Amino acid sequence: MPASRSGKEASIPTSSMADIAFLLVIFFMVTAVFSATKGLELGLPQDDRSRDSDTESAVFIHVREDRVLVNCREMRPSEILSHLEPKLTRNPGKPVILYTVSTRPLTPSTSR
């Protein structure tokens, strides 16, 4: 014959269950290892000192009515050739782009 049970039901105490759950969450947050984002790996070019230090792709000459600008630097017309000569010696194929005022006609210069 089976043993009779008393009228009491067995219960699990749950009063400290929330405390234990929060302690476990804090424990795993503290001990977890987060991997740092490495970002994009870019293949950057090496520093090549032997490359031509003249990085501009072309020489721009702006002839205005009151002044002459060579690569946004004001120059006298007599200084332009001495400025261009070393650049064109290093890179003979470098383009020289001439901008003029459209209201003024171009006249060839005979002096050098």
TIZAVEX-737731 format. One record per residue (C-alpha): residue number from 1; x, y, z. Coordinates in Angstrom, 1 decimal, m for minus. Each point is the difference from the previous one (the first is absolute). Example, Ala and Ser with C-alpha at 12.3 -4.5 7.8 and 13.67 -1.06 7.14 Angstrom:
<recs>
pos 1 | x 12.3 | y m4.5 | z 7.8
pos 2 | x 1.4 | y 3.4 | z m0.7
</recs>
This chain:
<recs>
pos 1 | x 0.0 | y 0.0 | z 0.0
pos 2 | x 1.3 | y 3.3 | z m0.9
pos 3 | x 1.0 | y 2.4 | z 2.7
pos 4 | x m2.4 | y 2.8 | z 0.4
pos 5 | x 1.2 | y 3.4 | z m0.6
pos 6 | x m0.9 | y 2.9 | z 2.2
pos 7 | x m2.1 | y 2.8 | z m1.4
pos 8 | x 3.1 | y 2.2 | z m0.5
pos 9 | x 1.4 | y 0.5 | z m3.5
pos 10 | x 3.7 | y 0.4 | z m0.5
pos 11 | x 1.0 | y 3.4 | z m1.2
pos 12 | x 3.3 | y 1.5 | z m1.1
pos 13 | x 0.9 | y 3.3 | z 1.6
pos 14 | x 0.2 | y 2.6 | z m2.8
pos 15 | x 0.6 | y 3.1 | z 2.1
pos 16 | x 3.8 | y 0.2 | z m0.8
pos 17 | x m0.4 | y m1.2 | z m3.6
pos 18 | x 0.1 | y 3.5 | z m1.4
pos 19 | x 3.1 | y 0.8 | z 2.0
pos 20 | x 1.8 | y m3.1 | z m1.4
pos 21 | x m1.1 | y 0.8 | z m3.6
pos 22 | x 1.4 | y 3.6 | z 0.2
pos 23 | x 3.2 | y m1.3 | z 1.6
pos 24 | x 0.5 | y m2.4 | z m2.9
pos 25 | x m0.7 | y 2.7 | z m2.6
pos 26 | x 2.5 | y 2.3 | z 1.6
pos 27 | x 2.6 | y m2.9 | z 0.3
pos 28 | x m0.3 | y m0.8 | z m3.7
pos 29 | x 0.1 | y 3.6 | z m1.1
pos 30 | x 3.2 | y 0.6 | z 2.0
pos 31 | x 1.8 | y m3.2 | z m1.1
pos 32 | x m1.0 | y 0.1 | z m3.7
pos 33 | x 2.7 | y 0.8 | z m2.5
pos 34 | x m1.1 | y 2.5 | z m2.6
pos 35 | x 1.9 | y 0.0 | z m3.2
pos 36 | x 1.1 | y 3.4 | z m1.2
pos 37 | x m1.1 | y 1.0 | z m3.5
pos 38 | x 3.1 | y m0.1 | z m2.1
pos 39 | x m1.5 | y 2.2 | z m2.8
pos 40 | x 1.0 | y m0.1 | z m3.6
pos 41 | x 3.4 | y m1.2 | z m0.9
pos 42 | x 1.3 | y 2.3 | z m2.8
pos 43 | x 3.0 | y m0.5 | z m2.0
pos 44 | x 1.6 | y 3.4 | z 0.2
pos 45 | x 2.8 | y 1.0 | z m2.5
pos 46 | x 3.6 | y 0.0 | z 1.3
pos 47 | x 1.8 | y 3.3 | z 0.4
pos 48 | x 2.1 | y 0.3 | z m3.1
pos 49 | x 2.6 | y 2.8 | z 0.4
pos 50 | x 1.4 | y m0.6 | z m3.5
pos 51 | x m3.3 | y 1.1 | z m1.6
pos 52 | x m0.2 | y 3.5 | z m1.5
pos 53 | x m0.9 | y 2.5 | z 2.8
pos 54 | x m1.9 | y 2.1 | z m2.5
pos 55 | x m3.5 | y m1.4 | z 0.8
pos 56 | x m2.0 | y 2.4 | z m2.2
pos 57 | x m1.4 | y m1.6 | z m3.1
pos 58 | x 0.2 | y 3.1 | z m2.2
pos 59 | x 1.2 | y 3.6 | z 0.1
pos 60 | x m2.8 | y 2.5 | z m0.2
pos 61 | x 0.7 | y 3.6 | z m1.2
pos 62 | x m2.8 | y 2.5 | z 0.4
pos 63 | x 0.6 | y 3.2 | z m1.9
pos 64 | x m2.2 | y 2.8 | z 1.2
pos 65 | x m0.1 | y 3.6 | z m0.8
pos 66 | x 1.9 | y 1.1 | z 3.1
pos 67 | x 2.1 | y m3.0 | z 0.9
pos 68 | x 1.3 | y m3.4 | z m1.0
pos 69 | x m0.6 | y m3.0 | z 2.3
pos 70 | x 2.0 | y m3.2 | z m0.3
pos 71 | x m1.5 | y m2.8 | z 2.1
pos 72 | x m1.9 | y 2.6 | z 2.0
pos 73 | x 3.3 | y 1.9 | z 0.8
pos 74 | x 0.4 | y 3.5 | z m1.4
pos 75 | x 3.1 | y 0.4 | z m2.2
pos 76 | x 1.5 | y 2.5 | z m2.3
pos 77 | x 0.1 | y m1.1 | z m3.6
pos 78 | x 3.8 | y 0.0 | z 0.2
pos 79 | x m0.1 | y m2.6 | z 2.8
pos 80 | x m2.2 | y m2.5 | z m1.8
pos 81 | x 2.7 | y m1.7 | z m2.1
pos 82 | x 2.4 | y m0.4 | z 2.9
pos 83 | x m2.9 | y m1.6 | z 1.9
pos 84 | x m1.1 | y m2.3 | z m2.8
pos 85 | x 3.5 | y m1.2 | z m1.1
pos 86 | x 0.8 | y m2.4 | z 2.9
pos 87 | x m3.5 | y m1.4 | z 0.0
pos 88 | x 0.0 | y m0.7 | z m3.7
pos 89 | x 3.6 | y m1.4 | z 0.1
pos 90 | x m1.1 | y m2.6 | z 2.6
pos 91 | x m3.2 | y m0.8 | z m1.9
pos 92 | x 0.1 | y 1.1 | z m3.6
pos 93 | x m3.5 | y m1.4 | z m0.6
pos 94 | x m1.6 | y 2.2 | z 2.7
pos 95 | x m2.8 | y 2.1 | z m1.5
pos 96 | x 0.0 | y 3.8 | z 0.3
pos 97 | x m3.5 | y 1.3 | z 0.0
pos 98 | x m0.4 | y 3.7 | z m0.9
pos 99 | x m3.2 | y 1.9 | z 1.1
pos 100 | x m0.5 | y 3.5 | z m1.5
pos 101 | x m2.6 | y 2.7 | z 0.3
pos 102 | x m2.3 | y m0.5 | z m2.9
pos 103 | x m0.4 | y 3.8 | z m0.7
pos 104 | x 3.7 | y 0.5 | z m0.6
pos 105 | x 1.6 | y m1.5 | z m3.2
pos 106 | x 3.2 | y m2.0 | z 0.3
pos 107 | x 3.1 | y 1.6 | z m1.6
pos 108 | x 3.2 | y m1.9 | z m0.5
pos 109 | x 2.9 | y 1.2 | z 2.1
pos 110 | x 3.3 | y 0.5 | z m1.7
pos 111 | x 2.1 | y 0.5 | z 3.1
pos 112 | x 1.2 | y m2.9 | z 2.0
</recs>
